[in-house]
Amino acid sequence: MAQTLKLWIAGKPVEAKSGRSAEVFNPATGEVVRQVPLAGKADVDAAVAAAKAAFPAWRDTTPLRRARILTRFRELMERHREELTQLASEEHGKTLEDAAGSVQRGIEVIEFASGVPHLLKGEQAEDVGRGVDCHSILQPVGVCAGITPFNFPVMVPLWMFPVAIACGNTFVLKPSERVPSCSLRMAELFKEAGLPDGVFNVVPGDKTAVDALLHHPDVGAVSFVGSTPVAKYIYETGARNGKRVQALGGAKNHAVVMPDADMEFTADALVGAAYGSAGERCMAISTVVAVGEAGDQLLPLLKERAARIKVGAGNVAGVEMGPVITAAQRDRIVSLIDSGVAQGAELVLDGRGLKPAGLDKGFFVGPTLFDQVRPEMDIYREEIFGPALIVLRADSYEAALRLVNANPYGNGTAIFTGSGHWARRFQHEIEVGMIGINVPIPVPMAFFSFGGWKASLFGDLHMHGMEGVYFYTRTKVVTSRWPAPAERMANGLVMPTLG
Ligand code: NAD
């Protein structure tokens, strides 16, 4: 009998009023492991009301005291690292080792947010005019909402709520309905760390819950991570309702491989970046642009390594790649592979039909590799979000650059080269938010900000790092003068020009 989850509102588990629920699968076995409630409008209203009620006291809790609760939360997260890793792997399918890495990267955002007394310091200038000083203050927005995707059950929620809460906001998280358990568990741990009830609320759900958040008059800011069509919808709808929005979308991340790259090193890096987490990372390298003779050298090395990847259940020792998230996603990937063959790409390694022993009902696709892909093919145009790597050929660095810059997405990219010249030009000329130089998955550390360009981000500010702090705060600028006794203003009817 699958466990039935609840919502988390005002510091306790709550039954959903909506009466709706969904199945949560273990994608390796295809079995239902839990039932998750799908929050309705009344449930979202209750969560926002709890967050709104908790806001005044939390805002007035000093940043230092907030930071201490975050530090205790980080300690509890470390103590429960194993349990969260297991949960993430079970509901997502990724290997335990990979899940553990993503839990660690999430914990590092809590670590960053624990420095909030320092991060909230504004700017100050003496004598902006004669006898006039100026300083700025960063104050919280109010109730913030987060909407997260399935592919990082721990890390992506942690990009948002620790920073928002550290800044003095209260938060309602709508995690992916496919991987709800980690968010609910983190809410329990945050309470155990001393977080007052109502500051952090979790409402698993689908579009109904998202729409309720986007239209709620008491939600001041919305953070979203997910696919591009939904990101655009969230941005437009949130903005129309007067909210500040940051909406991170999908990706098609290219690696440009120059002929002077160390090909063995590059092949190792690309295989990890393409097939790790079954390609279900927004920073996965899904596309290689091989320049000149790089392609002929690289292809056999990629094929040999990809063919050796051990596929199975993520919790089994030695397994390197797990299943994809749902049967529907498996079928979508397979039909994209079919289209690649039909449209004339060269299928070097075929992952269709792979069934690891004893996992007949699991949602598996094996590592797949295409060569001779052209930009008009569907496998280039679509974000596959699965274990399929495609290789395009380019005659020159300039042709490779044009190709990457013409792509509508701009999340991450990498160049593999032995030359500082190409690397330096690439970082300057490429229109992408996060760039690796001989680094395949350049996910910025928590104290830098994470975000793409173009169709990979709708909004102005990236997540965590200082951009996260600016997203979750409003700036006040105070100009002050302390006149001497009997001092008089000059003509007050004239626009003041200080100085
Ligand atoms: P998704 O867009 O289907 O879902 C994301 C969230 O939006 C979920 O919480 C979901 O319940 C909700 N949602 C889904 N459809 C909706 C709709 N029509 N209206 C309102 N809300 C809706 O994405 P996913 O399949 O969970 O995640 C994979 C996608 O996320 C990929 O495109 C991947 O590239 C992207 N992603 C991007 C980043 C990034 O940082 N840019 C990071 C991780 C994942």
Residues whose N, C-alpha, C, O or C-beta is under 5 A from the ligand:
A	BS01	NAD	I147 T148 P149 F150 N151 K174 P175 S176 E177 G205 D206 K207 V210 V225 G226 S227 T228 V230 L248 G249 G250 A251 C282 S456
